[in-house]
């Protein structure tokens, strides 16, 4: 199970980036957030703390 950031829901608030203990959140030059699967340990903190429920579990 991997987590992804739903770009349609994400408001780019940065909560996930600040809370991630492994610094797995990547911010593109366009300001879009994504999750680096190589760094992510699936702790779920980003999903729990996202104020708009933009972090989802991918199949």
C-alpha positions as CSV (number, residue, x, y, z in Angstrom):
1,X,0.0,0.0,0.0
2,X,1.3,3.4,-1.0
3,X,0.0,6.8,-0.4
4,X,-0.5,9.4,-3.0
5,X,-1.6,13.0,-3.0
6,X,-4.8,13.7,-4.9
7,X,-3.9,16.8,-6.9
8,X,-7.6,17.7,-7.3
9,X,-8.1,18.0,-3.5
10,X,-4.7,19.3,-2.5
11,X,-4.6,23.0,-1.5
12,X,-0.8,23.1,-1.2
13,X,-0.9,24.1,2.5
14,X,2.3,22.2,3.3
15,X,0.9,20.3,6.4
16,X,2.0,17.0,5.0
17,X,5.5,18.3,4.3
18,X,6.0,19.7,7.8
19,X,4.7,16.6,9.5
20,X,6.5,13.9,7.4
21,X,9.3,12.4,9.6
22,X,11.1,11.0,6.6
23,X,10.9,14.1,4.4
24,X,9.2,12.0,1.7
25,X,7.0,14.9,0.5
26,X,8.3,16.4,-2.8
27,X,7.3,19.9,-4.0
28,X,7.5,20.5,-7.7
29,X,8.6,23.8,-9.3
30,X,4.9,24.4,-9.9
31,X,4.1,24.0,-6.2
32,X,2.4,20.6,-6.5
33,X,3.0,18.1,-3.7
34,X,3.7,14.4,-4.2
35,X,5.1,11.5,-2.1
36,X,8.5,10.0,-2.8
37,X,7.7,6.3,-2.4
38,X,11.4,5.5,-1.9
39,X,11.4,7.6,1.3
40,X,7.9,6.9,2.5
41,X,7.5,4.4,5.4
42,X,3.7,4.5,5.3
43,X,3.4,5.9,8.8
44,X,0.1,7.6,7.8
45,X,0.9,10.9,9.5
46,X,0.4,12.9,6.2
47,X,-3.0,11.2,5.6
48,X,-4.1,11.8,9.2
49,X,-3.1,15.5,9.3
50,X,-4.2,16.6,5.8
51,X,-7.0,19.1,6.4
52,X,-8.7,18.4,3.1
53,X,-8.2,14.6,2.9
54,X,-6.0,14.9,-0.2
55,X,-3.7,12.0,0.9
56,X,-5.1,8.7,-0.3
57,X,-4.1,5.1,-0.4
58,X,-3.2,3.9,-3.9
59,X,-3.8,0.4,-5.1
